[in-house]
């Protein structure tokens, strides 16, 4: 689906598709590697959803992919059907589950880094939006992305003191028992 989306209305190489997914409006929404892009393009070509041609000098040929009418119909039909549930992955939020067990300086540094990361993402979306005319759907996604990031920044700035205060003042010695023996939110161990 990501490859078909990148080919909507244009031709592109696998490299171009990877760069679009890293720097376009879909930045942060998806993650795709060359190891997943090229096999997907090969499957799409075998199914008749993309056409492939070679471009360049002999021995240095580059494959250029274009969506076929069948590929466009499949792509739009799939988007019109039920979408899978969203999955949100965040190493930052996972680490924050254990903030009470971490050194205060580490928690502070992680929050500072997250703030800088989200500020950079807002700037990147603003820059992207100012560089090219966008369709209504792209404007909607970019606007929601900025609103979500700004809400996250506001939350971090307003609530960081509480989580920093709960963190450990000094790093725990290696091998020292933790005050919390299970994953946060997990059921407490049975009393013996």
Protein Blocks (a to p, Z undefined) as FASTA:
>chain_A
ZZmmmmgopacdfklmmmmmmmmmkgokaccdfklmmmmmmmmmmnopaccddedjehia
ccdddddfklmmmmmmmmmmccdddddddfklmmmmmmmmpcfklmmmmmmmmmmmmmmm
mmmmmmmmmmpccdfklmmmmmmmmmmmmmmmmmmmmmmmmmmmmpcfbdcdehiacfbf
bdehiacdddZZ
